[in-house]
Amino acid sequence: MEQEFMDLGFTSLAAVEMRNRLVARTGLELPVSLVFDFLTPAELAEHLRSRLT
């Protein structure tokens, strides 16, 4: 079973920093609440893949 971001130790600050890096790399508009909207890395990866293809 895949762990959720919060279980992996992500703080609110780390979540925002990751979101900002993803925005810079992908050019996508992503919500600040990204890791709360997509609880696991797999869910987030699937969402990003669908938006980029």
N, CA, C and O atoms as CSV, one atom per row, in Angstrom:
chain,resi,resn,atom,element,x,y,z
A,1,MET,N,N,0.842,-1.187,0.000
A,1,MET,CA,C,0.000,0.000,0.000
A,1,MET,C,C,0.883,1.244,0.000
A,1,MET,O,O,1.864,1.304,0.741
A,2,GLU,N,N,0.555,2.209,-0.798
A,2,GLU,CA,C,1.360,3.419,-0.905
A,2,GLU,C,C,1.045,4.391,0.224
A,2,GLU,O,O,-0.115,4.609,0.576
A,3,GLN,N,N,2.097,4.965,0.778
A,3,GLN,CA,C,1.924,5.907,1.871
A,3,GLN,C,C,1.471,7.273,1.356
A,3,GLN,O,O,1.786,7.670,0.234
A,4,GLU,N,N,0.733,7.971,2.194
A,4,GLU,CA,C,0.297,9.323,1.872
A,4,GLU,C,C,1.440,10.288,2.139
A,4,GLU,O,O,2.347,9.998,2.920
A,5,PHE,N,N,1.385,11.446,1.477
A,5,PHE,CA,C,2.427,12.448,1.640
A,5,PHE,C,C,2.648,12.808,3.109
A,5,PHE,O,O,3.793,12.923,3.545
A,6,MET,N,N,1.589,12.986,3.865
A,6,MET,CA,C,1.727,13.377,5.264
A,6,MET,C,C,2.425,12.283,6.079
A,6,MET,O,O,3.183,12.580,7.003
A,7,ASP,N,N,2.166,11.020,5.732
A,7,ASP,CA,C,2.837,9.909,6.410
A,7,ASP,C,C,4.319,9.842,6.037
A,7,ASP,O,O,5.126,9.281,6.778
A,8,LEU,N,N,4.666,10.411,4.898
A,8,LEU,CA,C,6.059,10.452,4.456
A,8,LEU,C,C,6.817,11.632,5.059
A,8,LEU,O,O,8.007,11.809,4.800
A,9,GLY,N,N,6.128,12.431,5.858
A,9,GLY,CA,C,6.780,13.538,6.547
A,9,GLY,C,C,6.636,14.883,5.878
A,9,GLY,O,O,7.318,15.832,6.264
A,10,PHE,N,N,5.767,14.996,4.881
A,10,PHE,CA,C,5.581,16.279,4.218
A,10,PHE,C,C,4.882,17.251,5.161
A,10,PHE,O,O,3.815,16.961,5.703
A,11,THR,N,N,5.500,18.393,5.341
A,11,THR,CA,C,4.873,19.482,6.091
A,11,THR,C,C,4.153,20.374,5.089
A,11,THR,O,O,4.287,20.188,3.879
A,12,SER,N,N,3.404,21.324,5.579
A,12,SER,CA,C,2.728,22.264,4.685
A,12,SER,C,C,3.743,23.021,3.843
A,12,SER,O,O,3.520,23.248,2.654
A,13,LEU,N,N,4.858,23.414,4.452
A,13,LEU,CA,C,5.892,24.138,3.719
A,13,LEU,C,C,6.500,23.265,2.628
A,13,LEU,O,O,6.696,23.728,1.504
A,14,ALA,N,N,6.796,22.018,2.942
A,14,ALA,CA,C,7.356,21.103,1.946
A,14,ALA,C,C,6.367,20.876,0.809
A,14,ALA,O,O,6.769,20.777,-0.351
A,15,ALA,N,N,5.090,20.793,1.128
A,15,ALA,CA,C,4.063,20.593,0.099
A,15,ALA,C,C,4.011,21.773,-0.858
A,15,ALA,O,O,3.903,21.588,-2.070
A,16,VAL,N,N,4.088,22.981,-0.321
A,16,VAL,CA,C,4.066,24.176,-1.169
A,16,VAL,C,C,5.332,24.259,-2.011
A,16,VAL,O,O,5.273,24.619,-3.186
A,17,GLU,N,N,6.474,23.930,-1.420
A,17,GLU,CA,C,7.726,23.948,-2.183
A,17,GLU,C,C,7.690,22.935,-3.329
A,17,GLU,O,O,8.137,23.237,-4.436
A,18,MET,N,N,7.163,21.743,-3.073
A,18,MET,CA,C,7.056,20.746,-4.135
A,18,MET,C,C,6.121,21.235,-5.233
A,18,MET,O,O,6.423,21.099,-6.418
A,19,ARG,N,N,5.000,21.795,-4.844
A,19,ARG,CA,C,4.049,22.328,-5.817
A,19,ARG,C,C,4.711,23.401,-6.673
A,19,ARG,O,O,4.535,23.411,-7.891
A,20,ASN,N,N,5.471,24.305,-6.055
A,20,ASN,CA,C,6.143,25.366,-6.797
A,20,ASN,C,C,7.162,24.801,-7.782
A,20,ASN,O,O,7.291,25.308,-8.897
A,21,ARG,N,N,7.873,23.775,-7.389
A,21,ARG,CA,C,8.832,23.139,-8.299
A,21,ARG,C,C,8.128,22.452,-9.460
A,21,ARG,O,O,8.596,22.505,-10.597
A,22,LEU,N,N,7.002,21.806,-9.171
A,22,LEU,CA,C,6.241,21.163,-10.247
A,22,LEU,C,C,5.684,22.191,-11.225
A,22,LEU,O,O,5.681,21.955,-12.433
A,23,VAL,N,N,5.218,23.313,-10.725
A,23,VAL,CA,C,4.723,24.387,-11.596
A,23,VAL,C,C,5.858,24.874,-12.487
A,23,VAL,O,O,5.672,25.047,-13.691
A,24,ALA,N,N,7.035,25.096,-11.902
A,24,ALA,CA,C,8.181,25.586,-12.673
A,24,ALA,C,C,8.610,24.589,-13.744
A,24,ALA,O,O,8.968,24.982,-14.855
A,25,ARG,N,N,8.575,23.304,-13.413
A,25,ARG,CA,C,9.021,22.271,-14.361
A,25,ARG,C,C,8.002,21.954,-15.448
A,25,ARG,O,O,8.369,21.679,-16.590
A,26,THR,N,N,6.710,21.993,-15.088
A,26,THR,CA,C,5.675,21.555,-16.027
A,26,THR,C,C,4.969,22.697,-16.729
A,26,THR,O,O,4.433,22.514,-17.822
A,27,GLY,N,N,4.959,23.881,-16.115
A,27,GLY,CA,C,4.204,25.000,-16.669
A,27,GLY,C,C,2.716,24.912,-16.399
A,27,GLY,O,O,1.946,25.742,-16.880
A,28,LEU,N,N,2.308,23.918,-15.639
A,28,LEU,CA,C,0.892,23.754,-15.316
A,28,LEU,C,C,0.494,24.672,-14.173
A,28,LEU,O,O,1.317,25.014,-13.323
A,29,GLU,N,N,-0.763,25.065,-14.156
A,29,GLU,CA,C,-1.310,25.767,-13.003
A,29,GLU,C,C,-1.781,24.703,-12.028
A,29,GLU,O,O,-2.673,23.914,-12.338
A,30,LEU,N,N,-1.179,24.686,-10.852
A,30,LEU,CA,C,-1.505,23.670,-9.852
A,30,LEU,C,C,-1.910,24.360,-8.554
A,30,LEU,O,O,-1.338,25.388,-8.191
A,31,PRO,N,N,-2.894,23.799,-7.855
A,31,PRO,CA,C,-3.341,24.421,-6.611
A,31,PRO,C,C,-2.309,24.260,-5.493
A,31,PRO,O,O,-1.543,23.296,-5.479
A,32,VAL,N,N,-2.298,25.189,-4.581
A,32,VAL,CA,C,-1.406,25.108,-3.426
A,32,VAL,C,C,-1.731,23.871,-2.596
A,32,VAL,O,O,-0.853,23.321,-1.931
A,33,SER,N,N,-2.963,23.439,-2.631
A,33,SER,CA,C,-3.415,22.280,-1.851
A,33,SER,C,C,-3.130,20.944,-2.549
A,33,SER,O,O,-3.772,19.939,-2.243
A,34,LEU,N,N,-2.198,20.929,-3.458
A,34,LEU,CA,C,-1.938,19.769,-4.312
A,34,LEU,C,C,-1.796,18.453,-3.547
A,34,LEU,O,O,-2.450,17.473,-3.906
A,35,VAL,N,N,-0.964,18.400,-2.508
A,35,VAL,CA,C,-0.762,17.128,-1.803
A,35,VAL,C,C,-1.947,16.762,-0.914
A,35,VAL,O,O,-2.026,15.637,-0.421
A,36,PHE,N,N,-2.855,17.688,-0.710
A,36,PHE,CA,C,-4.073,17.365,0.028
A,36,PHE,C,C,-5.165,16.900,-0.938
A,36,PHE,O,O,-6.062,16.148,-0.557
A,37,ASP,N,N,-5.082,17.355,-2.186
A,37,ASP,CA,C,-6.033,16.924,-3.214
A,37,ASP,C,C,-5.688,15.533,-3.741
A,37,ASP,O,O,-6.580,14.740,-4.044
A,38,PHE,N,N,-4.400,15.241,-3.849
A,38,PHE,CA,C,-3.905,13.946,-4.316
A,38,PHE,C,C,-3.032,13.400,-3.196
A,38,PHE,O,O,-1.876,13.800,-3.053
A,39,LEU,N,N,-3.572,12.501,-2.414
A,39,LEU,CA,C,-2.957,12.113,-1.146
A,39,LEU,C,C,-1.680,11.298,-1.268
A,39,LEU,O,O,-0.840,11.335,-0.369
A,40,THR,N,N,-1.516,10.561,-2.366
A,40,THR,CA,C,-0.322,9.725,-2.498
A,40,THR,C,C,0.488,10.164,-3.722
A,40,THR,O,O,-0.056,10.768,-4.646
A,41,PRO,N,N,1.769,9.862,-3.724
A,41,PRO,CA,C,2.581,10.178,-4.900
A,41,PRO,C,C,2.033,9.536,-6.183
A,41,PRO,O,O,2.105,10.139,-7.254
A,42,ALA,N,N,1.496,8.340,-6.081
A,42,ALA,CA,C,0.943,7.676,-7.272
A,42,ALA,C,C,-0.265,8.438,-7.822
A,42,ALA,O,O,-0.401,8.600,-9.035
A,43,GLU,N,N,-1.133,8.900,-6.933
A,43,GLU,CA,C,-2.292,9.687,-7.378
A,43,GLU,C,C,-1.842,10.981,-8.048
A,43,GLU,O,O,-2.375,11.370,-9.087
A,44,LEU,N,N,-0.867,11.636,-7.451
A,44,LEU,CA,C,-0.361,12.883,-8.024
A,44,LEU,C,C,0.304,12.635,-9.373
A,44,LEU,O,O,0.090,13.390,-10.322
A,45,ALA,N,N,1.102,11.588,-9.459
A,45,ALA,CA,C,1.769,11.259,-10.722
A,45,ALA,C,C,0.755,10.979,-11.826
A,45,ALA,O,O,0.932,11.432,-12.957
A,46,GLU,N,N,-0.281,10.254,-11.517
A,46,GLU,CA,C,-1.326,9.968,-12.510
A,46,GLU,C,C,-2.013,11.253,-12.957
A,46,GLU,O,O,-2.281,11.436,-14.144
A,47,HIS,N,N,-2.291,12.122,-12.028
A,47,HIS,CA,C,-2.932,13.407,-12.365
A,47,HIS,C,C,-2.012,14.225,-13.278
A,47,HIS,O,O,-2.459,14.756,-14.294
A,48,LEU,N,N,-0.749,14.324,-12.922
A,48,LEU,CA,C,0.184,15.100,-13.747
A,48,LEU,C,C,0.339,14.476,-15.134
A,48,LEU,O,O,0.379,15.186,-16.138
A,49,ARG,N,N,0.425,13.171,-15.181
A,49,ARG,CA,C,0.545,12.490,-16.482
A,49,ARG,C,C,-0.654,12.780,-17.366
A,49,ARG,O,O,-0.504,13.019,-18.564
A,50,SER,N,N,-1.850,12.761,-16.777
A,50,SER,CA,C,-3.049,13.016,-17.581
A,50,SER,C,C,-3.110,14.460,-18.052
A,50,SER,O,O,-3.617,14.733,-19.140
A,51,ARG,N,N,-2.607,15.375,-17.262
A,51,ARG,CA,C,-2.600,16.790,-17.648
A,51,ARG,C,C,-1.535,17.096,-18.705
A,51,ARG,O,O,-1.709,17.999,-19.523
A,52,LEU,N,N,-0.450,16.350,-18.683
A,52,LEU,CA,C,0.663,16.619,-19.602
A,52,LEU,C,C,0.523,15.913,-20.934
A,52,LEU,O,O,1.194,16.289,-21.895
A,53,THR,N,N,-0.338,14.890,-21.025
A,53,THR,CA,C,-0.478,14.168,-22.295
A,53,THR,C,C,-1.782,14.483,-22.967
A,53,THR,O,O,-2.063,13.962,-24.046
